[in-house]
Every structure is written in C-alpha cells, then in structure tokens.
Amino acid sequence: MLEFKNIKVKEAKSFKDRLIGLMFKKNINYGLLFNNCRSIHTFFMKEEIDIVATDKDDNIIKEYKFVRPWRILIAPKGTKKIYELPKKTLK
C-alpha cells in the first residue's frame, strides 16, 4: 500500500463502504483504498479530493488533484486500485 504524508488510508471492503466512500463528509483527514476498481464518482461530496490510480503493484498510473464534487472519473487501462485522499495530499 502506498503511503501519503501522514494520511491514514482505510480499505473500503464492504459494499456499503465502497458505495458511500467519502460522500457527505467535511474536513476529510483520511484516505480510502478501492481495490479492483477503475472508476469512481464524487456525487454528494462536500469538498474536493485528490485521487491516485495505481496498478496491482501500487505503481502510480495517474494522479488527479482537486477533483470537484459531482464528477465521474474513469481511470486509464491497467488501473487496479484507486485511492481517494484529502485535498492537497498530492503536490
């Protein structure tokens, strides 16, 4: 699992965790890992987030900074994991 400057990353394992993700949350101070995932949405998000798409070995394929609410994101081919992170995690 990747490490992001003192950000704790939780794995979204259950259907509910994967469905809800970071929706409805303010002042997000942790990240979420979605395994076997290539697309996410930011519907009902209260603030922007940073997103990292990686392959199965956690090699970064693409980074998305300040993704605003109400967006759909489809990561490039080869993506196996998506990390949703608090805004300004990525420099």
C-alpha positions, 0 to 999 in steps of 0.5 A: 500500500502506498503511503501519503504524508501522514494520511491514514488510508482505510480499505473500503471492503464492504459494499456499503463502504465502497458505495458511500466512500467519502460522500457527505463528509467535511474536513476529510483527514483520511484516505480510502483504498478501492481495490479492483476498481477503475472508476469512481464518482464524487456525487454528494461530496462536500469538498474536493479530493485528490485521487491516485490510480495505481496498478496491482503493484501500487505503481502510480498510473495517474494522479488527479488533484482537486477533483470537484464534487459531482464528477465521474472519473474513469481511470486509464487501462491497467488501473487496479486500485484507486485511492481517494485522499484529502485535498492537497495530499498530492503536490 
